[in-house]
Structure formats: C-alpha cells, structure tokens
Amino acid sequence: MSILVDKSYKFAIRIVKLSAYLTKEKKEFILSKQLLRSGTAIGALIAEAQYAQSKADFINKMYISLKEANESRYWIRLLTDCGYITEKMSKSIFNDVEALIKMLTSTINTTKEKIND
C-alpha cells in the first residue's frame, strides 16, 4: 500500500505544479482547476482508505480514487488536445496516471478476492 500512497502523493505534487503552470503561463483556469481537483483527490482518498472502517469501506474509497484517476486522465487528454500542454508533458504525466489506475485496479481486485476467501 505504501507504494500506492507514495505514487499518488507524487502525482498530486505534479498536478499542483501543472495547474500552477497552466494558470500562470497559459492563463487557463477552468480545465486546470478540474484537473487539480481530481488529480489531488486520488491520493487523498487513498490516504483516507488507510483508516477505512471495513474492507467494504476500503474498497469503496479505492473505487472513488480510481474514478478520480480516470477523470484526471480525461482532463490531461483534453488539455493536450486543446494545446495547453505539449505531447511531451502529457506523455509523462499520462504514464503516471495510467500506472495509478493499474495499481488501484489491482488493489481493489486483490481486496475483493480476500473478502471472498
């Protein structure tokens, strides 16, 4: 779990910095705010899940985190396709969100298997 916590925290830092860049350099406020919200929510939900009241609560928080990661992926694609961030910038951060999605999916599936055993 700590790898997921660390990766999501580092991703949130990248998102905060990207949002600051978009607002300062590109004068883009709406999409960057959406990305800031969803991109930082991933790690916050994972941190909250560490103190879940039950396995079902843990899975629920992980699912919400997964939804936020998927939403972040959408905003990154949109910002790229609209020309606010370069392909190079996009590829790097897109790879990070894809890795988080895979890790979250794996965590959810593993936890579900443990419940069913």
DSSP file (Angstrom, degrees, kcal/mol; ACC not computed):
  #  RESIDUE AA STRUCTURE BP1 BP2  ACC     N-H-->O    O-->H-N    N-H-->O    O-->H-N    TCO  KAPPA ALPHA  PHI   PSI    X-CA   Y-CA   Z-CA
    1    1 A M     >        0   0    0      0, 0.0     4,-2.3     0, 0.0     5,-0.2   0.000 360.0 360.0 360.0 -32.7    0.0    0.0    0.0
    2    2 A S  H  >  +     0   0    0      1,-0.2     4,-2.8     2,-0.2     5,-0.2   0.828 360.0  56.3 -65.5 -30.0    2.8    2.4    0.7
    3    3 A I  H  > S+     0   0    0      2,-0.2     4,-2.9     1,-0.2    -1,-0.2   0.927 109.4  46.5 -64.3 -43.1    3.9    2.4   -2.9
    4    4 A L  H  > S+     0   0    0      2,-0.2     4,-2.4     1,-0.2     5,-0.2   0.904 112.4  50.1 -64.4 -42.0    0.4    3.5   -3.9
    5    5 A V  H  X S+     0   0    0     -4,-2.3     4,-2.0     2,-0.2    -2,-0.2   0.941 114.2  44.8 -61.0 -48.0    0.4    6.2   -1.3
    6    6 A D  H  X S+     0   0    0     -4,-2.8     4,-2.6     2,-0.2     5,-0.2   0.925 114.2  47.9 -64.0 -46.1    3.8    7.5   -2.4
    7    7 A K  H  X S+     0   0    0     -4,-2.9     4,-2.2     1,-0.2    -1,-0.2   0.903 112.9  47.9 -63.5 -41.2    3.0    7.4   -6.1
    8    8 A S  H  X S+     0   0    0     -4,-2.4     4,-2.1    -5,-0.2    35,-0.4   0.864 112.1  50.1 -69.4 -34.0   -0.4    9.1   -5.6
    9    9 A Y  H  X S+     0   0    0     -4,-2.0     4,-2.0    -5,-0.2    -2,-0.2   0.929 112.0  46.7 -67.8 -45.7    1.3   11.8   -3.4
   10   10 A K  H  X S+     0   0    0     -4,-2.6     4,-2.1     1,-0.2    -2,-0.2   0.874 111.3  52.7 -64.0 -36.7    4.0   12.4   -6.0
   11   11 A F  H  X S+     0   0    0     -4,-2.2     4,-2.4    -5,-0.2    -1,-0.2   0.917 106.8  52.7 -63.1 -43.0    1.3   12.6   -8.7
   12   12 A A  H  X S+     0   0    0     -4,-2.1     4,-2.6     1,-0.2    -2,-0.2   0.894 107.3  52.0 -60.3 -40.5   -0.6   15.2   -6.7
   13   13 A I  H  X S+     0   0    0     -4,-2.0     4,-2.3     1,-0.2    -1,-0.2   0.928 109.9  49.0 -61.5 -44.6    2.5   17.3   -6.5
   14   14 A R  H  X S+     0   0    0     -4,-2.1     4,-2.6     1,-0.2    -2,-0.2   0.895 111.2  50.5 -61.2 -39.9    2.9   17.1  -10.3
   15   15 A I  H  X S+     0   0    0     -4,-2.4     4,-2.8     2,-0.2    -2,-0.2   0.910 108.9  50.5 -65.8 -43.1   -0.7   18.1  -10.7
   16   16 A V  H  X S+     0   0    0     -4,-2.6     4,-2.2     1,-0.2    -2,-0.2   0.927 113.6  45.9 -60.6 -44.6   -0.4   21.1   -8.4
   17   17 A K  H  X S+     0   0    0     -4,-2.3     4,-2.3     2,-0.2    -2,-0.2   0.894 112.9  49.8 -66.5 -39.8    2.7   22.2  -10.3
   18   18 A L  H  X S+     0   0    0     -4,-2.6     4,-2.7     2,-0.2    -2,-0.2   0.910 110.4  50.5 -64.3 -42.2    1.0   21.7  -13.7
   19   19 A S  H  X S+     0   0    0     -4,-2.8     4,-2.3     2,-0.2     5,-0.2   0.910 109.8  50.0 -61.8 -43.3   -2.1   23.6  -12.5
   20   20 A A  H  X S+     0   0    0     -4,-2.2     4,-2.4    -5,-0.2     5,-0.3   0.913 111.8  49.0 -61.7 -42.3    0.1   26.5  -11.4
   21   21 A Y  H  X>S+     0   0    0     -4,-2.3     4,-2.9     1,-0.2     5,-1.0   0.930 110.9  49.9 -61.2 -46.7    1.9   26.5  -14.8
   22   22 A L  H  X5S+     0   0    0     -4,-2.7     6,-2.3     1,-0.2     4,-0.6   0.889 115.0  42.5 -63.2 -40.2   -1.4   26.4  -16.6
   23   23 A T  H  <5S+     0   0    0     -4,-2.3     4,-0.2     4,-0.2    -1,-0.2   0.892 123.2  37.2 -74.8 -38.3   -2.9   29.3  -14.7
   24   24 A K  H  <5S+     0   0    0     -4,-2.4    -2,-0.2    -5,-0.2    -3,-0.2   0.951 130.2  25.1 -78.7 -50.8    0.3   31.4  -14.8
   25   25 A E  H  <5S+     0   0    0     -4,-2.9    -3,-0.2    -5,-0.3    -2,-0.1   0.852 134.4  29.1 -86.7 -37.2    1.7   30.7  -18.2
   26   26 A K  S  <<S-     0   0    0     -5,-1.0    -3,-0.2    -4,-0.6    -4,-0.1   0.513  91.5-132.5-104.1  -7.1   -1.3   29.7  -20.3
   27   27 A K        +     0   0    0     -5,-0.3     2,-0.6    -6,-0.3    -4,-0.2   0.872  55.5 147.3  54.7  39.0   -4.0   31.8  -18.4
   28   28 A E        +     0   0    0     -6,-2.3    -1,-0.2     1,-0.1    -2,-0.1  -0.931  12.6 159.2-107.9 120.4   -6.2   28.6  -18.3
   29   29 A F     >  +     0   0    0     -2,-0.6     4,-1.0    -3,-0.1    -1,-0.1   0.728  60.4  52.7-115.0 -30.2   -8.3   28.5  -15.2
   30   30 A I  H  > S+     0   0    0      2,-0.2     4,-1.8     3,-0.1     5,-0.1   0.978 113.3  36.3 -79.3 -57.7  -11.3   26.2  -15.8
   31   31 A L  H  > S+     0   0    0      1,-0.2     4,-2.5     2,-0.2     5,-0.2   0.884 116.7  54.4 -64.2 -38.9   -9.8   22.9  -17.0
   32   32 A S  H  > S+     0   0    0      1,-0.2     4,-2.5     2,-0.2    -1,-0.2   0.866 106.9  51.3 -64.8 -34.7   -6.7   23.2  -14.8
   33   33 A K  H  X S+     0   0    0     -4,-1.0     4,-2.3     2,-0.2    -1,-0.2   0.890 109.2  50.6 -68.5 -38.1   -9.0   23.6  -11.7
   34   34 A Q  H  X S+     0   0    0     -4,-1.8     4,-2.5     2,-0.2     5,-0.3   0.929 113.0  45.8 -62.8 -45.3  -10.9   20.4  -12.7
   35   35 A L  H  X S+     0   0    0     -4,-2.5     4,-3.1     1,-0.2     5,-0.3   0.901 110.7  53.7 -64.7 -40.9   -7.5   18.6  -13.1
   36   36 A L  H  X S+     0   0    0     -4,-2.5     4,-1.6    -5,-0.2    -1,-0.2   0.917 111.3  46.3 -59.4 -43.8   -6.3   20.0   -9.8
   37   37 A R  H  X S+     0   0    0     -4,-2.3     4,-1.3     2,-0.2    -2,-0.2   0.955 120.1  36.5 -64.8 -51.3   -9.4   18.7   -8.0
   38   38 A S  H  X S+     0   0    0     -4,-2.5     4,-1.1     1,-0.2    -2,-0.2   0.895 116.2  53.0 -72.3 -38.5   -9.4   15.2   -9.5
   39   39 A G  H  X S+     0   0    0     -4,-3.1     4,-0.5    -5,-0.3    -1,-0.2   0.832 114.1  40.9 -68.3 -32.9   -5.7   14.8   -9.5
   40   40 A T  H  X S+     0   0    0     -4,-1.6     4,-1.5    -5,-0.3    -1,-0.2   0.723 105.6  65.9 -86.0 -21.7   -5.2   15.6   -5.9
   41   41 A A  H  X S+     0   0    0     -4,-1.3     4,-2.6    -5,-0.2     5,-0.3   0.807  89.2  68.7 -67.4 -29.1   -8.3   13.7   -4.8
   42   42 A I  H  X S+     0   0    0     -4,-1.1     4,-1.8     1,-0.2    -1,-0.2   0.962 106.4  36.3 -54.8 -56.9   -6.7   10.4   -5.8
   43   43 A G  H  X S+     0   0    0     -4,-0.5     4,-2.7   -35,-0.4    -1,-0.2   0.854 114.1  57.1 -66.9 -36.3   -4.1   10.5   -3.1
   44   44 A A  H  X S+     0   0    0     -4,-1.5     4,-2.2     1,-0.2    -1,-0.2   0.909 109.1  46.1 -62.8 -41.0   -6.4   12.0   -0.5
   45   45 A L  H  X S+     0   0    0     -4,-2.6     4,-2.3     2,-0.2    -1,-0.2   0.874 111.4  51.6 -69.1 -37.3   -8.9    9.1   -1.0
   46   46 A I  H  X S+     0   0    0     -4,-1.8     4,-1.0    -5,-0.3    -2,-0.2   0.914 110.7  48.8 -64.5 -41.6   -6.1    6.5   -0.8
   47   47 A A  H >< S+     0   0    0     -4,-2.7     3,-0.5     1,-0.2     4,-0.4   0.905 111.8  49.3 -63.1 -41.0   -4.9    8.2    2.5
   48   48 A E  H >< S+     0   0    0     -4,-2.2     3,-1.5     1,-0.2    -2,-0.2   0.877 104.2  59.8 -64.7 -37.7   -8.5    8.1    3.8
   49   49 A A  H >< S+     0   0    0     -4,-2.3     3,-1.9     1,-0.3    -1,-0.2   0.764  88.6  72.8 -63.7 -25.3   -8.8    4.4    2.8
   50   50 A Q  T << S+     0   0    0     -4,-1.0    -1,-0.3    -3,-0.5    -2,-0.2   0.767 104.9  39.2 -61.6 -23.2   -5.9    3.5    5.1
   51   51 A Y  T <  S+     0   0    0     -3,-1.5    -1,-0.3    -4,-0.4    -2,-0.2  -0.070  86.3 152.4-116.0  32.0   -8.2    4.1    8.0
   52   52 A A    <   -     0   0    0     -3,-1.9     3,-0.1     1,-0.1    -3,-0.1  -0.236  49.1-131.5 -61.3 151.3  -11.3    2.6    6.5
   53   53 A Q  S    S-     0   0    0      1,-0.1     2,-0.3     2,-0.0    -1,-0.1   0.697  83.5  -2.4 -79.1 -20.1  -13.9    1.1    8.9
   54   54 A S  S  > S-     0   0    0      1,-0.1     4,-2.4     0, 0.0     5,-0.1  -0.952  78.3 -95.9-158.4 171.9  -14.2   -2.1    7.0
   55   55 A K  H  > S+     0   0    0     -2,-0.3     4,-2.7     2,-0.2     5,-0.2   0.881 125.3  53.4 -64.1 -36.7  -12.9   -3.9    3.9
   56   56 A A  H  > S+     0   0    0      2,-0.2     4,-2.3     1,-0.2    -1,-0.2   0.901 109.3  47.7 -64.4 -40.6  -16.1   -2.7    2.1
   57   57 A D  H  > S+     0   0    0      2,-0.2     4,-2.3     1,-0.2    -2,-0.2   0.901 111.4  51.7 -65.1 -41.5  -15.4    0.9    3.1
   58   58 A F  H  X S+     0   0    0     -4,-2.4     4,-2.2     2,-0.2    -2,-0.2   0.939 111.0  46.9 -59.1 -49.5  -11.7    0.4    1.9
   59   59 A I  H  X S+     0   0    0     -4,-2.7     4,-2.6     1,-0.2    -2,-0.2   0.902 110.4  53.5 -61.5 -41.8  -12.9   -0.9   -1.5
   60   60 A N  H  X S+     0   0    0     -4,-2.3     4,-2.2     1,-0.2    -1,-0.2   0.921 110.1  46.3 -59.8 -45.5  -15.4    1.9   -1.8
   61   61 A K  H  X S+     0   0    0     -4,-2.3     4,-2.2     1,-0.2    -1,-0.2   0.871 112.3  51.1 -66.7 -36.4  -12.7    4.6   -1.2
   62   62 A M  H  X S+     0   0    0     -4,-2.2     4,-2.5     2,-0.2    -2,-0.2   0.890 108.7  51.8 -67.4 -38.9  -10.4    2.9   -3.7
   63   63 A Y  H  X S+     0   0    0     -4,-2.6     4,-2.3     2,-0.2    -2,-0.2   0.914 109.8  48.6 -62.6 -42.6  -13.1    2.8   -6.3
   64   64 A I  H  X S+     0   0    0     -4,-2.2     4,-2.2     2,-0.2    -2,-0.2   0.907 110.8  51.1 -64.7 -40.2  -13.7    6.5   -5.8
   65   65 A S  H  X S+     0   0    0     -4,-2.2     4,-2.2     1,-0.2    -2,-0.2   0.905 108.9  51.5 -61.0 -41.5  -10.0    7.1   -6.1
   66   66 A L  H  X S+     0   0    0     -4,-2.5     4,-2.4     2,-0.2    -2,-0.2   0.897 108.3  51.4 -62.0 -41.2  -10.0    5.0   -9.3
   67   67 A K  H  X S+     0   0    0     -4,-2.3     4,-2.3     1,-0.2    -1,-0.2   0.899 109.7  49.8 -62.6 -40.5  -12.8    7.2  -10.7
   68   68 A E  H  X S+     0   0    0     -4,-2.2     4,-2.4     2,-0.2    -2,-0.2   0.875 109.6  51.5 -66.2 -37.2  -10.8   10.3   -9.9
   69   69 A A  H  X S+     0   0    0     -4,-2.2     4,-2.2     2,-0.2    -2,-0.2   0.913 110.1  48.9 -64.9 -42.3   -7.8    8.9  -11.7
   70   70 A N  H  X S+     0   0    0     -4,-2.4     4,-1.7     1,-0.2    -2,-0.2   0.897 111.2  49.8 -63.8 -40.4   -9.9    8.1  -14.7
   71   71 A E  H  X S+     0   0    0     -4,-2.3     4,-2.2     2,-0.2    -2,-0.2   0.904 108.7  52.7 -64.1 -41.1  -11.3   11.7  -14.6
   72   72 A S  H  X S+     0   0    0     -4,-2.4     4,-2.5     1,-0.2    -2,-0.2   0.905 105.4  54.7 -60.4 -42.0   -7.7   13.1  -14.4
   73   73 A R  H  X S+     0   0    0     -4,-2.2     4,-2.2     1,-0.2    -1,-0.2   0.904 107.5  51.1 -57.7 -41.9   -6.8   11.1  -17.4
   74   74 A Y  H  X S+     0   0    0     -4,-1.7     4,-2.6     2,-0.2    -2,-0.2   0.940 110.2  47.5 -60.4 -49.3   -9.6   12.7  -19.3
   75   75 A W  H  X S+     0   0    0     -4,-2.2     4,-2.8     1,-0.2     5,-0.2   0.878 110.5  52.5 -63.8 -37.5   -8.5   16.3  -18.3
   76   76 A I  H  X S+     0   0    0     -4,-2.5     4,-2.1     2,-0.2    -1,-0.2   0.936 111.2  46.7 -62.8 -45.7   -4.9   15.5  -19.3
   77   77 A R  H  X S+     0   0    0     -4,-2.2     4,-2.9    -5,-0.2    -2,-0.2   0.918 113.7  48.5 -60.9 -43.8   -6.1   14.3  -22.7
   78   78 A L  H  X S+     0   0    0     -4,-2.6     4,-1.8     1,-0.2     6,-0.2   0.923 110.7  49.4 -64.9 -44.9   -8.3   17.4  -23.1
   79   79 A L  H  <>S+     0   0    0     -4,-2.8     5,-2.3     2,-0.2     6,-1.2   0.870 114.2  47.4 -61.5 -36.6   -5.6   19.8  -22.1
   80   80 A T  H ><5S+     0   0    0     -4,-2.1     3,-1.5    -5,-0.2    -2,-0.2   0.951 112.0  47.5 -68.2 -50.3   -3.2   18.2  -24.6
   81   81 A D  H 3<5S+     0   0    0     -4,-2.9    -2,-0.2     1,-0.3    -1,-0.2   0.748 110.7  53.0 -66.6 -23.5   -5.7   18.1  -27.4
   82   82 A C  T 3<5S-     0   0    0     -4,-1.8    -1,-0.3    -5,-0.2    -2,-0.2   0.485 117.2-114.1 -88.5  -3.8   -6.5   21.8  -26.8
   83   83 A G  T < 5S+     0   0    0     -3,-1.5    -3,-0.2    -4,-0.3    -2,-0.1   0.603  82.7 120.1  86.0  11.9   -2.9   22.7  -27.0
   84   84 A Y  S   <S+     0   0    0     -5,-2.3     2,-0.4    -6,-0.2    -4,-0.2   0.822  80.1  29.1 -78.5 -30.6   -2.4   23.8  -23.4
   85   85 A I  S    S-     0   0    0     -6,-1.2    -2,-0.3    -9,-0.1    -1,-0.2  -0.963  88.7-113.8-128.0 150.2    0.2   21.2  -22.7
   86   86 A T     >  -     0   0    0     -2,-0.4     4,-2.7     1,-0.1     5,-0.2  -0.277  27.5-110.9 -75.9 163.0    2.7   19.6  -25.1
   87   87 A E  H  > S+     0   0    0      2,-0.2     4,-2.9     1,-0.2     5,-0.2   0.885 119.9  53.5 -58.5 -39.9    2.7   16.0  -26.1
   88   88 A K  H  > S+     0   0    0      2,-0.2     4,-1.7     1,-0.2    -1,-0.2   0.934 111.4  44.0 -63.0 -47.1    6.0   15.5  -24.1
   89   89 A M  H  > S+     0   0    0      1,-0.2     4,-1.9     2,-0.2     5,-0.3   0.924 115.6  49.7 -61.8 -44.3    4.5   17.0  -21.0
   90   90 A S  H  X S+     0   0    0     -4,-2.7     4,-3.0     1,-0.2     5,-0.2   0.913 106.6  53.9 -62.0 -45.6    1.3   15.0  -21.5
   91   91 A K  H  X S+     0   0    0     -4,-2.9     4,-2.3     1,-0.2    -1,-0.2   0.904 108.7  49.2 -59.9 -43.6    3.0   11.7  -22.1
   92   92 A S  H  X S+     0   0    0     -4,-1.7     4,-1.3     2,-0.2    -1,-0.2   0.950 118.3  36.9 -62.2 -51.4    5.0   11.9  -18.8
   93   93 A I  H  X S+     0   0    0     -4,-1.9     4,-2.0     1,-0.2    -2,-0.2   0.831 114.0  57.3 -74.0 -31.0    2.0   12.7  -16.6
   94   94 A F  H  X S+     0   0    0     -4,-3.0     4,-2.3    -5,-0.3    -1,-0.2   0.900 104.2  52.9 -64.0 -41.2   -0.3   10.4  -18.6
   95   95 A N  H  X S+     0   0    0     -4,-2.3     4,-2.1    -5,-0.2    -1,-0.2   0.879 107.8  52.4 -60.8 -37.9    2.0    7.5  -17.9
   96   96 A D  H  X S+     0   0    0     -4,-1.3     4,-2.0     2,-0.2    -2,-0.2   0.923 110.4  45.7 -64.5 -44.7    1.9    8.3  -14.1
   97   97 A V  H  X S+     0   0    0     -4,-2.0     4,-2.3     1,-0.2    -2,-0.2   0.870 110.8  53.8 -69.3 -34.9   -1.9    8.3  -14.1
   98   98 A E  H  X S+     0   0    0     -4,-2.3     4,-2.3     2,-0.2    -1,-0.2   0.913 108.1  50.4 -62.6 -42.0   -2.1    5.1  -16.1
   99   99 A A  H  X S+     0   0    0     -4,-2.1     4,-2.4     1,-0.2    -2,-0.2   0.904 110.3  49.9 -62.9 -41.0    0.3    3.4  -13.5
  100  100 A L  H  X S+     0   0    0     -4,-2.0     4,-2.9     2,-0.2     5,-0.2   0.908 108.7  52.3 -63.8 -41.4   -2.0    4.6  -10.7
  101  101 A I  H  X S+     0   0    0     -4,-2.3     4,-2.5     1,-0.2    -2,-0.2   0.922 111.0  47.2 -60.9 -44.2   -5.1    3.2  -12.5
  102  102 A K  H  X S+     0   0    0     -4,-2.3     4,-2.3     2,-0.2    -1,-0.2   0.913 113.9  47.3 -63.7 -42.7   -3.4   -0.1  -12.8
  103  103 A M  H  X S+     0   0    0     -4,-2.4     4,-2.5     2,-0.2    -2,-0.2   0.909 113.0  48.2 -66.7 -41.8   -2.3   -0.2   -9.2
  104  104 A L  H  X S+     0   0    0     -4,-2.9     4,-2.6     2,-0.2     5,-0.2   0.925 111.6  49.9 -63.7 -44.5   -5.7    0.9   -7.9
  105  105 A T  H  X S+     0   0    0     -4,-2.5     4,-2.6    -5,-0.2    -2,-0.2   0.921 112.4  47.7 -59.5 -45.0   -7.4   -1.8  -10.0
  106  106 A S  H  X S+     0   0    0     -4,-2.3     4,-2.7     2,-0.2     5,-0.2   0.909 111.4  50.4 -62.6 -43.6   -5.1   -4.4   -8.7
  107  107 A T  H  X S+     0   0    0     -4,-2.5     4,-2.3     2,-0.2    -2,-0.2   0.917 112.0  47.5 -61.9 -44.3   -5.6   -3.3   -5.1
  108  108 A I  H  X S+     0   0    0     -4,-2.6     4,-2.4     2,-0.2    -2,-0.2   0.939 114.0  46.8 -62.0 -48.0   -9.4   -3.4   -5.5
  109  109 A N  H  X S+     0   0    0     -4,-2.6     4,-2.1     1,-0.2    -2,-0.2   0.902 112.7  49.1 -64.1 -41.4   -9.3   -6.9   -7.1
  110  110 A T  H  X S+     0   0    0     -4,-2.7     4,-1.9     2,-0.2    -1,-0.2   0.910 112.0  48.5 -64.1 -42.4   -6.9   -8.3   -4.5
  111  111 A T  H  X S+     0   0    0     -4,-2.3     4,-1.7    -5,-0.2    -2,-0.2   0.895 110.0  51.7 -66.3 -39.6   -9.0   -6.9   -1.7
  112  112 A K  H  X S+     0   0    0     -4,-2.4     4,-1.9     1,-0.2    -1,-0.2   0.908 108.1  52.5 -62.0 -41.3  -12.2   -8.4   -3.2
  113  113 A E  H  X S+     0   0    0     -4,-2.1     4,-0.9     1,-0.2    -2,-0.2   0.893 107.3  52.2 -61.5 -40.3  -10.5  -11.8   -3.5
  114  114 A K  H  < S+     0   0    0     -4,-1.9     3,-0.3     1,-0.2    -1,-0.2   0.847 108.4  50.9 -64.9 -34.2   -9.6  -11.7    0.2
  115  115 A I  H  < S+     0   0    0     -4,-1.7    -1,-0.2     1,-0.2    -2,-0.2   0.891 110.3  49.5 -69.0 -38.7  -13.2  -10.9    1.1
  116  116 A N  H  <        0   0    0     -4,-1.9    -1,-0.2     1,-0.2    -2,-0.2   0.595 360.0 360.0 -79.2 -10.5  -14.4  -13.9   -1.0
  117  117 A D     <        0   0    0     -4,-0.9    -1,-0.2    -3,-0.3    -2,-0.1   0.483 360.0 360.0 -77.4 360.0  -12.0  -16.4    0.5
